[in-house]
Amino acid sequence: MNVGFVSLGCSKNLLDTEMVIGLFKRNNFNIVNDPASAEIIVVNTCGFIEPAKEEAINTILEMAEYKKDKCKYLIVMGCLAERYKNELIKSLPEVDLFIKFSEYDSFWNQIESLIGKSNVEVNENLDFLDRVVTTGSNYAYIRIAEGCNNNCTYCAIPYIRGRYVSRKIEDILEEAKMLASEGIKEIILIAQDTTKYGIDLYGKERLAELLEELCKIDGIEWIRFLYSYPESVSDELISVVKNNDKICKYFDIPIQHYSDSILRKMARKVKSDDIKRLIKKIRTEIPEAIIRTTVMVGFPTETEEDFKKLYNFVEEVKFDRMGAFSYSKEEGTPAEKIKGHIHPMTKKARYNKIMKLQQKISEENAKKHIGKVLKVLIEERSFDGKYYIGRSYMDVPDIDGIVFVNCEQENLEGQFVTVRIVKAQDYDLIGVIDNLHNSDIIVM
């Protein structure tokens, strides 16, 4: 049978999808990209915030339309199924099977109960080593831990994904070696909080040690880690990033806010002064470091003064990369019960204001790279064929900007090249191949 997949939400969800694809593939199902040709459609949903829930429901209904034609079975997994399985069974009769996270250990048993048991002995377990990488031939994600213990008052992740559980270092290294053997050049470590890696398993945080071990793997040229909570970005971690050429000088540190009052109500583990000191320390130790953050506007009780503190800090620090989102009231979270929820129009106005500021900052930051030479991983040609499209150490796939490379040379996809930046846009850079390096130019 033909099986098609739709994966919504974050990269952690995508990894689950890749393992499920691998499960179907090794049991001799055909994987197809066009849902119109699929007899089984699997939708992996996100249920983190309200817009994600709406997208998930709309996608499920869209895929259900294919049951009028070739599709025989519609399967829904992921966050939405975890949170609302019983309600969804009643409201979405078009779906033949809902599978929660807690049921992934019996994933294949549930599939066979729906479509019929195979006559041959099958491998039933989801396995990182048998996943099918869907992000192309250059990079892949590695999930180093599941769940979260931070219990921020606005976040439903602990209720969806459970407590923090680290994977063994040996298992992660085995997966990384497998990916390297398949030609993957860049690995991106992900977890709900990568900096807490190992705390549950080894009694201490061991991300720095894990990074050093990954650097020893032949074939891997770039290593990144995302979602680093500020309280656990240690001197040791900064030093490891500084002193290992394979590790991209890139810190993804979601601060969420800069008002101490709001940080306290969010149950964040740091104060504004801690955040400021950490950013200064990183930029002192690693001047070329890229710092990305995420901020939230409209948290309950956020005053104009609170928002002004955040706005002024963003203006002062000039984050290299920044994303923002408006507070979403999530059922079951402590923040839901806080009195003083902000009007949607106020949240929207604050979001627009801070993103407009960041757009100006991003444009200024981009212009600083004109004249520099950067190491760029080429990924594809532009639609018109005039440029190659690639990324530098400053760019996380599908999140940050890209580098357009003006070059007539053929077959550069998948290769690292040195590029002199000649022009900057708001978020993207434009450059040309350059093999001559001046001593005052940074090459990463």
N, C-alpha and C positions, 0 to 999 in steps of 0.2 A: 504494500500500500504506500501511497505517497503521503508524506507528512510535511506540513508547513508550520512555521513558527513566527510569532510576533512577540518581541521582547520589549517591554516598557520599563521606564524608570532608570535606575542607576546602573553602574558597571557591576555592582555586586549581584544584581538581578541577572545581568547578562551572563555572568559566569554560571549561574544555575541553568540558564537556557542552554549554554554550550554543553554542559554535562548531560542534559536531557537529550539534546541532539545526538550526542555520542552514544547514549543508551539506545535510542532508536536505530542509529546507524549500525551498531555492532550486532543488532538483532535483525539485520537485513531489511530494514525499511528504507525507502527512497526519500531523501531530503530534497524538497523543492522550495524555490523562492516565491513562486506565484501561488497565492492562496486559491486562485480559481482552479488550479490543477491538483489541489490537495484533497485527499479523502479523510485525513485527520488534520485538524488545525489546533495548535497549542498556543494559548495566549498566556504569557507570563506577565502578571500585573503588578503595578505599584499602588500602594495605598497610603503613602506617607502624608500627603496633605490633600486638601479638597480638590484642587485642580487635577492632581494625579488620579484621584478616584474617578472624577468625571471623564478623564481621558480613557481610563480603563474600561468603564461601562460603555462608552461610545465605541471603543474598539471591539469589545465583545459583541455588541449588537451589529457592528459592521461585518465582522467575521461570520456571524450567524446567518447573514444573507446568503452565504455560499452553501448553506445546507439545503437551499432550494434547488441546487444543481448537483455538484459532484461530492461535496463534503458529507460524510456520514457521521463523523464524531467531532464535537467541539469540546475541548478540554481547557480548563482555566486553572492556573496555578499562581503562586506568588503572594504578595502582601495582601491584596484585596481578599483573596480566598482565605488567608489566615485570619483576618479580622472579622470577616462577615459571611463565612461559609453558609451558615444556616439561613440567614436572610436572603442570600443570593440564590440558594436552591429554590426558594419560594418565588422570588421575583424574576428569575431568569431561567425559565424552563427550557429555553433553547440550548442551554449548556448541558452536556451529557455527563460531565465529571468535573468536580472541584477537588483540587489537591492542596492541602495545607503544608507548610514547612514541616510540621511535626509528623507528616505522613510521607515525607520523601524517602524514608528508609524502606517503605513498601511501595514505592512508586510503580515498579513494573507489575507487581501483583494487581494493583488497581487498574492499570492499563489492560492487562489480560482479562480481568473481570468484566471489562467493558467491551472489548473487541473479540474476545475469545482466546483461549490458551494456545500457545504455539506447540507444535508437535516435536520441536527440538529443544534441547536443554539450553537455557539462555543465561547470560550474565545479568543479574537483576539490579546491581547496585550503581548508584550515581558515583562517578569516579573522576577526580581532577585529571588523572593521567589519561583518561579516555575521552576527554572533552574535545569538541570540534571548535577550534578557534575561528571566530566569525569576524574578527577585526582586521583581517588581511594578513599579509605575510611579514609585516615589519614589527608589529608590537602585539603584546598580549597582557591581560591583567592576571595577577595572582592574588587571590584572597588569602590573607594571612591569619584572619580571625573572623569570627561571626558574633553577632550580638553586640550589646553595649551595656555598661554599668554606670554610665555618667548620669543618667536620670535627669537630664535637663527638663525643666518643667513644661516646656512647650512640645516636647518630642515624644512621638508614639513608638519609636523604633524599639525600645526595650520590651514593649508589650507585643510587638510583632515578631521581632527576631530573637528575643530572649536575652539571657545573660551573656557576658563576654566569654568567648571560648577561643583560645589560641590554637593554631595548628602546630605540630611539632616542627622544629627547624629542619630535621632530616626530610620530612615529607615535602616541605616547601622547596628545599634545594633539589630534590628529585624532580619535582615538577618543572623547576626552572631549567634544569639540564635537559629535560625532555623537550621543552620549548626551544632551547638553543639548538638542539639537534635537528629541529624542524626549520631552522633558518630565522627564527625570531631574533631581532637585534635589540629590542627594547622591552623591558618588563616593567610593569607598573604595579606596585604593591598597594592593595586596597584593604580596608576594613572600616568599620564605623569609626574607629579611632586607632590608627596605626601605631601611635606612640605608646599605647598601653600593651603592645604586643608582648606576650610572654608572662605578664604579671600573674595570671591565673595558673599557668603551667609550670613556671620556673621560680615563682616567688619574687621576681623582679622584672622590670622592663628590659627587653633584649632586642629592640629594633636595631640599635647601632651594631650589635654583634651580627645580627642576621644580614644586614647590609654588607658588612665586611666579608662574610662568607659568600654572598652572591657575587661580589666583585671578582672572586676567584674563578668563576665559570667562564670558560672560553666560548666565544661567539656572542655573548651578551656585551653590548657596547654602551647602552644607556640603562640606568636604573632610576626609577622615581618611586616616591611613596606619597600617598595623598591622605587627606583628612587627619592632620596632626593637631591635637588639642594643645593649646599654648602652655598649659601647666606642665606638660611632659616633654617639651622640646628642651632637652638637657644640653649642657656644655659638651658632654660626650657625643651626643648625636650631631651637634653642629660641627664638631671636630672631624667626625667620620665623613660627613658630607664634604667638608673643606679639603680633606686630604686624600680623597679617592676620586680619580679622574672619571671613572665610570658613572658615578652618582651625579645626576643632574643637580646643579646648584639652584634648586627650586623647592620652596617651602609653601605648602598649602595649609594655612593656619586659620580656620574659621574663628573669628573673634566674636561674632554676633552683635556686639554692642560695645560702647565705650563709657556709658553712664554706669557708675557703680551701683546706683539704685536699681537699674534694670538688670544688670549682670547678677545682682543678688537675687532678684525675683526669678530670674531664669535658672537659678541654682548652678551658675557657672563657677568654676573653681579658681578663677583669677579676678583681680581687680584691674582697673584701668592702668595704674602705674606698672603693674606686672607686664601688661601687653606692650606698653611703650618701651620698657627696658628690653624685652625680648627682641623686638624689631630692631632696636639700636644695636644690640649685641650681634645679631645675625649680619647686619649691614657693615658692622665694624670688622667682624671676622672674615666675611665673604662679601666684598664690595659688589661683585657681579651677581650676587644672589637675586633671584626673582622671588618676591613674596606675594602670594595670592591669598585673599581672604574672602569670607562671606559675612554679610551683615544682615540683620533683620530690623525692619521698621514696623512700627505699629503694635509692638508688644503691649499687652494690657497695662494701663496706667502711664504709658510713655507720654511725657509732657513735651511741649515745644522746647523746653530747656534741655531735656534728655536728648531729643533728636539733634539739637544744636551741638551738643557735646560730641555726638557721633559724627555729624557733618564736619565740624571743625577738625576733628582728628583725622578723618579721611583726607581733608584738604591739606593738612600739615604733613602727614606721613607719605602721601602719594603712593598708595599701593600699586605695584606693577600690574596686578590683576585683581579684579574685585567683582563679585557677584552679589546681588541683593535680592531679598524676597520679603514680601509682606507677611506678617504673622497670620497663621491659619489656625483657627480654633478647632482643636482635635479632641474628640470625645475620649474621656478616660484619663486625660493628662491633668496634672495639677493646675496648669495655667488656665484651663477651661473654667475653673472655679474662681479665679481672681476677678474681683470687681473692678470695673473701669476699662472695659473693652473699647477700642478705638473705632471711630466711624470709618467705614470702608473708603469713603472719599478722602479722608485725612490720610489713611494709610497709602492710598494711591498717590496722593500729592507728595508725600514724603519719599516714596519710592522713586517717583519721577525726578524729584529734585536731587537725590543723592546719585542716581544713575547718570544724570546730566553732568554732575560734577566729575564723576569717574570717567565719563567719555572724554572730557577735556583733559584730565590727567593722563589717560591712556594715549591720547594724541601727542601730548608733550613728551611722555616717556618713549614713545615709538621714534620720535625725531632724534632722540639721543643716540640711537643706534646707526644713524646714517654715517657711513664711512668706516664702520667696523666690519670685521670679517668674522663670520659665524660658521660653525659646523652645522650642516643641514642634512637631515635625512629626507631624501626624495621619495615621495609616495605615489604620485601620479602626474599625468599631463592635464593641463587645463582643457576645457571643452573645445576651445578654439585652436588648441595645439601650440599656442605661442609661448606658453610658460610651462615649466615644471612646478609642481606644488609640493612643498615640503614643510618640515618643522625644525626649529632649533631647540636647544635645551630649555628655552623659555616657554615652550608651547606644549601643553597637554592636549592629546587628541580630542576633538569634538567639544572642547571647552574654550581653549585660547585661540589666538590668531594663527596665521600661516605665513609662510615665506614663499613669494612668487619668484622663481628663478628664470631669468631670461637666458636661454641657452639652446643652441641648435644641435648639440651633441645628442646622439640617439642612445636609448636603452639605459637611462640613469635611474630608473625606478628601483627602489630598494637599496640604493647606494648612499653613502655619506659623501658630501662634497663641501668644499669651502666656498663661501659666498660673500662677496662684498656688498653691503647694503647701500643702495643708491637713492632710495625713496621710501617714505613712510606714509601709511594711511592711519586711520583711527586705531585699528587693532592689528593690521597686517603690515608686512615689510616686503619690499621689492628689491631684488639684487641680481648680481651677475656672478658667474663663476670666476674665482680669483685664486690663483695659486701662488701669488707673491704676498708675503706677509711682512708688514712693518713692525718694528719692535713695540710700538705704542698701541698696537691693535690687539684687542682681546680675541682669542680664538678658543672656542669651547667645544 
